[in-house]
Structures are given as structure tokens and as C-alpha cells.
Amino acid sequence: MPDDSSPPAADLSVHDVQTRAPGPAGELPFTPEMLLSRPSGDVFGLSQNAGMGWNPAQLNRKEVLILSTQGGIRAPDGTPVALGYHTGHWEVGLLMQAAAEELSGQGSLPFAGYVSDPCDGRTQGTTGMMDSLPYRNDAAIVLRRLIRSLPNRRGVLGVATCDKGLPAMLMALASFPDLPTVIVPGGVTLPADGGEDAGKVQTLGARYAHGLITLQEAAEAGCRACATPGGGCQFLGTAATTQVVGEALGLSVLHSALAPSGQPIWLDMARRSARAVLDLDARGLSTRDILTPDAVENAMTVHAAFGGSTNLLLHLPAIAHAAGLPRPSVEDWARINRATPRLVNVLPNGPDDYPTVLAFTAGGVPEVMLHLRRLGLLHEECLTVTGHTVGENLDLWEHSARRRQLRDTMRTRDGLDPDDVILPPDRARARGLTSTVCFPTGNLAPQGSVIKSTAIDASVVDADGIYRKTGPARVFTTERAAIDAIKGTGDRTVGAGDVLVLICRGPLGAGMEEIYQITSALKYLPWGRHVAVITDARFSGVSTGACIGHVGPEALAGGPIGKVLDGDLIEIVVDRHRLEGTVNLIGHGDTTWGAEEGARVLAGRAPRPDLRPDPNLPDDTRLWAALQNASGGTWGGCVYDPDAILAALKGP
């Protein structure tokens, strides 16, 4: 056998192993008090700091921790040495560096730690999706442990971008009410000139299967979708929405969400964030002063005005829970969405489908909040990490050179009116923009469900603003079987008029996977608008169409959705103006019973014999499903509530 441990002759110098070193020069800035009364960890920590190369004379500076979801390995010129999972964490190390340099320049001692994150786009339709939502809780736990493991930190900057890493970071920072904390959002990638966005490009397989695109066209479109190497996707999905919500909570500096990754204005945001965390500490302010019930309500209002991702119905309650605040209920979401007009005209909600970077240059979160303030929908007295209240921030924004210059640039460079991207309420109403989230109930969803009603294709909505559909159920227990039926490559098919019912994909069945490959395929197939989807899974923030998710109880928890049979008649009614809806079993085949009789039929039916968890469901995710179910379940934010879990373990 060859000796693989021996290098070529020319490389024998690698065997010259040094076994001692002189150590750092200088001396640690000890005081008698430190040696007599401080824990040994504080003393040894300074030795570690000197060993890593920091000037020993500067080691008594104020310590500030920067946490990030950075992934991949970049060469100094930005080229990849090892790829990250996604663009959203590829460049955030540059934000960390800018923030660290600012902290050091201000006389502080920066530390950095990392908990990277997966990509929901990369795991669509794979077993990796079963880890996506559970990852959020795991990452929040590790981030919290890292914060506690730097005992003398005076503040924390959390740098994150995407669907699960950013909610996890917000949950972690919310858990430290006595620390100054600031979220640094990772921004967005740019759209390619003449190319497809990162949402549409995920439908290449479905379009190719139906002959709507050639192999060459698919290859070219797929190559160009991510036009710049960093940032979250170009649409208002979960990544972008969470950035918006973080700023609306007051946890990010003014006009930071959705900044274009890698550009000077993006790096400047990191430096402003570093100064903000130091200023909060100097003023004795902390997360407790910023993250309040009114701040949560502001975030819900801004979410509605943007037309944000339905995944925030999981994440914002989890952030509130982490902060020790009441979790918003379905009734709270419904109340706010009824009162708040949608004002933002971006992908995927339209009507013009502008990329999210244009929402930033049109004014971003503060521009939307200006309109909401005029409508009397904001709590202006809420404090933010800038040290100013929401109202004070908006006064500054309204008359700022930054606002004026960005909006003027949009007019001259992009040829767009900023008020067509972020619309004043009267213009939004005239363009037909409707409010965001509706929560249908009925005999198939007794605990509720959710639909982004604003994203139902207008061509299938009646003149009175109500979506009405009655069609036969096509029931699937695996996502693979459902997508094969849509593509026409399986032994069953789905077509115009059908109601696709996908079950066993909730927390207990598949980790509450995200089924964007189904909703996106339907969006870009000519007949897809005439198919409705009902599922106990969840949707990507970029999903559109008559897609009803989060159905509760889920099939494997005894929900009536687990009793639906092929050929059952399903009736869906969604009022996009009143934000009311129902989803009911009303018959079978050619026989119609009505909703009341449908409820009796469901009560008398046994569950389907093919109900079972996915055979590939990881044990880690099974444990997550049980713990979150004991803690309030999906509508409670899929959190871990230790008191509820311990009570369940103790039993009656």
C-alpha cells in the first residue's frame, strides 16, 4: 500500500514541525480587582484574545458580539473557494467586517460568531425541506448559547438575510431583553437584465414538461437568475418580508431592509448599525425598550401593507414568544389585515411585479410607514434602535436628502415613478391592490387555515372581489406524487377545475414542509390559475394563487382534511375585500350535500388508510414536531414553550 502521508520529495518541508513559539509580546491589562474578584474565565479570556493577535493593551475595551449566518468561503477578490448554500449568506461577511471595523474605530472590541443557514429554494421537493422549519428553532438555540458564552458582551449585532436564518436571529436577539441588540439585514440580489427572477426560474421543470420552454431556454434562464452574488431573492418572499418586519419592529436602523447586497449603501448600513448598538449601550437602552406589544403590532401592520409572506404568521409569534410578549393570534392578524391597505407593488403580488430592490429605492419601510402614519395605523411612540421613536424617524425620513436622492434616481435611471412601486392609499385602491392575508375556516379547516388572498389571479375572481370555486378533490399524500401529476409525468393527472389536496405534509408528517414547487408550477402553467390547492403544509413567501395552507388540524393530528377522498366536491369561497373565507366538503361526484351535511359525513368517515408520516422524516424533526405541538402548534408559531412541554411530560 502506498504511504499517502508522505508528500512528494519537493514538499518535505512540511515535515519541519515547530513545537514552541515565543507567544504574544506585551502584557495583559490586569488590575488587582480582576485577579482577586473576577471569574477565571474573564482572566483566561484575555489570554485567548492576545493569542488571537489583538493588541494586549486594548483588551479592556467594551466587547460587542457580531453573529452571522455567513456561509461558503470567498477568496479576497470574491471568487468562490467553497460555495455557500445560497446567495443570502454568501456576502454577509462583508457586512460583518464593515461593522467590526466601525466598532474597533469607535474604541470597542468586536467578536464574531457564525451559525449558517440552509436554502429553502435548494431543498424544494427534497428531504432537506423536512429540516427547514425545525432548523429555525435549532439555530435560535445555538445563537442564544453563543451570546451567553461571551459573558462580558455589552451588545449584539445579528447579521442575517434569509428565510430561516433571519427569523432565528430575531428570535435569539429578542431573548435578551437587557442587552442592546441590532439586526443587520443582508439585503437582496439584483434581477438580471432580460432574465427570470429567482421565483419564476424554479418552475423550469414544470414548464419544460409541458413544452412551454426548450432545454436551451431553460439552461440560459437558470444560469442568469441570480444576477449578483449576494442577498436574498428578488421577490417579497419570506427572506425579504422578514427583513421588512425586523425594521418595522424597530430592531434595524432606518431604511435598511432590502438594500442591494454588496453596494456602498449596504455597507454603510452595517456601519450605522454598529454605531447604533454602541449608542444604545451608552444611553442605557436595551431590547426591552424596543420590542413591545405595540412594536409587534406595528410589524404586523407593515407586513400587511407590504403584502408579506404567510410564513411570518409562524415567525412573528415566535419572535414575540422569545421576547416574553403575548403571541399574536389569528384574530389579531385578521383585524390588522382588514384595517391595513396593501401599498407595495412588487413580486409576487403585483400588479406590476417589480423586484424588491425597487421597493428599497422607492423608500422601503419608512416610505410605507409614512403612508400608514397618515392613516393613523401606527404606534408612533415606539422606540427604535436609532434611539428615536418611530414618529421621530419618520419626520427625519420625510425631509431627508437620502429619500429625495433615491426617489429622484429611480425616476431618471429606472424611468419609474416611486409612487407606482410604493403607492399612496388612493392610488393603491384605484389599481385594485387588496389586503393581504385571509384565514378561511370550514368543515375541512375547523382550526383555521391561511391564504394570501391578494395573490389570487384576478382573472378567476368575480366582479364583487370574491373568489368562488367548486371542484373535485385530487388527493395526494406525497409532494412528489402531486408534482408528477401537475407535470403529467405520473400515473395520475391534475388539470383545470381540480382541487389539489396535499396531506401528511404538516409538522407531524413532513416537518411542515414548504411546497413552492407546486404553487410555482401552477402559476406558470396556462391552466394553473384554475386549480386550487389545500394542504396542511406551508407555502413559500413567493407563492401565489388560490393556495390554502396551514390547514388545522393537520391530517396526522386527526384533522378532517385527512378524510378527503378523490372525487369529493370541495367548495372554496374567499372574499378579498372583507378578508373572510370558507373551505368545505359539500358533496361527492355528482351529488351535492352542502357544508352542514359535509361536516356530518366527515365526522362519520374513518381517516384515510394511507395516512402516515413521510418515511424519510428525520428523528430530529419528529422531536421538533412533538415539542412545538405541545407548545401551541402552528398557530402558536411552532415554538418551544418549556412550561407547556414540562407540563405535558409530567402528565395529569
Disulfide bonds with the S-S distance in Angstrom:
none
